[in-house]
Amino acid sequence: MTTHDPFYAWLGRHPLLCFGLLTLSFIVFGAFSLDLIRLFSANAEFLLKHGWAALLEGGVRQFLELSLNALMAMAAYVLFKLCEHALVHRLMEGRRRPEG
């Protein structure tokens, strides 16, 4: 993403809102990724152990829901990194300006 992107520019102009969005995305990432590996593992074990019966009992649906949680966690992480980059970029630009 270039620094000319309107959303990135907006983040750079509003550091407090950017920090708030960074914090929110961090919390969302944590909530969506909490125990994700353990749940994927338990789902796979359930599907492998019970086979067709597990599919009929919603094992595939649960797998799809866990996959959606993983996608949402990654989206929150990307937003976190974007906000982090915008804030660091703003701080570094402030240090490069001559005093006076």
N, C-alpha and C positions, 0 to 999 in steps of 0.2 A: 504494500500500500504506500503510495506516495504521500508526501507531506502536504500535497495540494488537495487531497480528498476533503470534501466539505465536513464530514463527521470528525475526521482527525483534526481539522482546523478548529472546529467547534470545541473539541476536547482541550486543545491548546489554549483557547481563549477563556475557558471556564475551569480553572484548576480545582476549585472547591467541589464543583459538581462532578468533575472528572474523578477526584479522589473518592467521592461518595459512590459513584458508579463502580470504581475499582473495588471498594469495600463490599458492595452488594454482590458483584460478580464473584468475589472470593467466597462469600458465604454460600451463594448458589452452587458454586463448584463443589464446595465441601459437602453440601447437603445431597447433591446428586451422586457424588462419588463415594459416599459413605458405605462401606461394606460391599461395594460393587463386585469386587473379585470373589469374595466369599459367596455372594448370592449367585453369580454366574457359575461358580463351581458346584454349588448345591443343585442348581437347575440342571446342569449337564449330568450330574450323578443321577438325579431323578429320572431324566429322560433315558439314560443308558440302562438303568436298573429295571425300569418298568416298561420300556418300549412303547408299543402302541397305546397301552392304557394311559401312559403319561401324556401322550399327545391328546387323547380324548379328554383328559382331566385338566387341560389348559397349560401344559408344559411349554408348548410353542408360544402361546400368548404371553406367558411370563417371560420367555426368552426375548420376545419382541419388545416387551415393556422395559426389560433390563437394557436392551440395546438402545432404546429411546433415552433412557436415563444416561447412558454413556455419551450419546450424542449431545444431550443438553449440558452435561458436565464439560464436554470439550468446547461447546459454544461459549459457556461461561468463562472457561480458561482463556480462550482467544480474546474475549472482551477484556478480561483482566490484563492480559499482556498488551493489548492496544492502549488501554488507559495508562498502564505503567510506562510504556514507551513515550506517550504524549507528555506525561509529567516529567520524566527524566529529560526529554528533549527541551521542554520549557525551562527546566532548571539549568541545563547546560547552556542554553542561549542566553540566559541571564548572567552567567559567569563570563561569557565572551564579550559582553558589552563593556566598553571603556567607562570607567568611573568619571564622574565629573559633571 
